[in-house]
Amino acid sequence: MLKIKSLRPEWVTLFASAYLLLGFNSVLWSHVTTVLSGDAHGVLLRVAFGVLLLCAFNLVLTLLVFRRTLKPLLALLFIVSAGVAYFMNQYGVLIDIGMLRNTVETNVTEVRDLLSLKLLVYIFLLGVVPSFILFKVRVDFRSLPRELLRKFWVSLASLLLLTAVAMLNYQGLASLFRNHHELRLMVVPSNYIGASVNYVREKVGGATQSFRAIGEDATLAPAWAGHPRKSLTVLVVGESARAENFGLLGYGRETTPQLAKENGLVAFSNVTSCGTETAVSVPCMFSGMTRKNYDASTAKNQEGLLDMLQRAGLAVYWRDNQSGCKGTCDRVHFEDVSNLNEPTLCADSECHDEILLKDLAARIDNLQQDTVLVLHQMGSHGPDYFKRYPAQFEHFTPVCRSNALNQCDRQSIINAYDNTLVYTDHVLASLIDLLRSKQDKVDTAMLYLSDHGESLGEYNLFLHGTPYMLAPEQQKHVPMLAWFSDNYRSSFGVDVDCLQRTRDRALSQDNLFHSMLGLLQVKTALYDPQLDLFSSCRPVGTTQSG
C-alpha cells in the first residue's frame, strides 16, 4: 500500500486553499478572463487576483483550523463547494443571501427537480474523493504554544503578501472590483459562507422582533353598501413567467392564444418584479413595502395585505400548488393542493395548475361572503419545464427533457418553457370563463401577476435568482393581467377602457398592495392612491374613501 506522507498543518491549509481556488471556481476564472484583456497587463492582473484570493483563503483557514477541526472543516468545505460549483456551472447562478433564501425555503418537489447524476459526480469527484485523501494524510501538529506561534507567522506572511500584491496592483485591482461587483458572488466558498452568515443574521434578527399588526383601521368603505351581489376577487400569483415570452405582450409565438380571445382582458406591458426569486417577490408584493425599502425580517414579523383585507371583513383564502406562501398567508385560510389524489392532474408528488380550479364552481355557487381567493401556481418553474404541463399542451417541439439545461439545445429549452406559458394561458382562460359563467350570481374578477421572470440562456444564465442589480430584464420584467365581469365593473367602478389606454405605463409589484386596497374599497391610512394602478380609472365616489 502506498504510504501517504505526513504534513504540517500549514501545508495542509495552503494546499486546501489552492484546491478551493482552482477546483471550484471555474465560473469565476472564466468571467475574470472575459472582463480582463488578454495582454500582459491583463495576465498580470489575473495572477494578482489569484494571489489575493489564495492569501485570503490561507489566512482564514490558518486562523480557524485546529487539531480537531482541520479535517472535518475542510471536508465539509470540499463537499459543499462541489455542490455549489455544480449549480454555478450548470445554471450560471450567483450566490448571495437571496439565492440561499430561495434554496432553503423551497419544497421537496423543487429540490427533486434539481437533482441529477451529474450533481452526484461533482460531489463525489470534487468533494468526497479529496476528503478521503485528506483523512488518509497524517497531520503533524506541534504543541499548542508552538502551533499558535506558527499560526501567527503564517497569518502574518499571508497578510503581508496580500497587502503587497494589492498595493503593487492597486489601480487595476481597484478598477476590477469597482466595476465588477458580481465577482464577490462568484468566489467559492466565500460567496455561500457570506450568504449563510447573512441569512442566519436575518433569521436571528427576525426572531428577536415582536410581531406587529398594521392597518388596524382597515374597514370596508361606505360604497360597499351599494353592492347588490357577493363578490369574488381572484388573485393568481404566477411563477417564473417572463413578459418577453408572453404572446399578449408582443412575443412572436402564440403562447397565449386563448387569453387573446378574452374580451375585456387588460394586459399590462411594463411591469417589474420586486425580486428575482419567490422568497423575495411574494412577501414583498403583499407587504406594503416598496422594493427599495423592502426588508425580509420586517415583512416576516408584521401583517400584510391579506391580514388587512380579512380584518376589513372579507373572507381570504390561499390555494397553493407550489412551495407555500413564504409567510404571507400564515393568518388566513390555507389549502395545499400540490399533491392531491387526482390521477388526471397529479403524478410523482406534484400537480398541474388546473388543480387550482378544482371544485371552484361549487364554491362560487355556495359563496356566503365577499371573498378574495389567491391561487399560487407552479407555473413555469424550472429547470424541468417539461413537467409543468400536460402532454396535449406540448405545442412547440423538440423540448429539453433534462434538468441539465446547459447540455440542451437552447431552442429546445425555449420550446419547453413556451409550452408552460401555453398551459398557463389555458388555466387562466379557463378561470376567466368560469368566473364569467357565474357573474349573474357573483361579481367576479381576476388579477394575474407573475412573481419574477426567468433566464433561458441569455448571458449564459438559466433559471432565476440573480441578484437584482445584476439580473437581466428577463428575470425582472413580468406579465400582469386583469379581467372584470360586467357586474364587477359596475359595483366596483372599474373603467376597463381607461385601463386599456394606460396599460403601457410603468408599474411594479409595489403597486399590488395599494391597488388591491383601492379596488376592494378598503379604508385605511396606509393606502396610497399614487400606487393604486386603478385609482385613475375609477369615477369619484367609488374609491376606498367613498
ABEGO torsion letter per residue (X at the ends): XBBBBBBBAAAAAAAAAAAAAAAAAAAAAAAAAAABBABAAAAAAAAAAAAAAAAAAAAAAAAABBAAAAAAAAAAAAAAAAAAAAAAAAAGBBBBAAAAAAAAABBAAAAAAABBAAAAAAAAAAAAAAAAAAAABBBBBBBAAAAAAAAAAAAAAAAAAAAAAAAAAAAAAAAAAAABAAAAAABOAAAAAAAAAAAAAAAAAAAABBBBBBGAABBBBAAAAABABBBBBBBBBBBGBBAAABAAAGBABBABAAAAABBGBBBBABBBBABABAAAAAAAAAAGBBAAABBAAAAAABBBAAAAAAAAGBBBBBBBABAEAGGAAAABBBBBAAABBBAAABBGGBBBAAAAABGAAAAAAABABBBBBBBBBAEABOABAAAABBAAABABOBBBABABAAABBAAAAAAAAAAAAAAAAAAAAAAAAAAAAAAAABBBBBBBBBABBBBAGBGGBBEBGBBAAABBAAAABBBBBBBBBAAAAAAAGBBAAAAAAAAABBBBAAAAAAAAAAAAGBBBAABBAAABAAAAABBBGABAAX
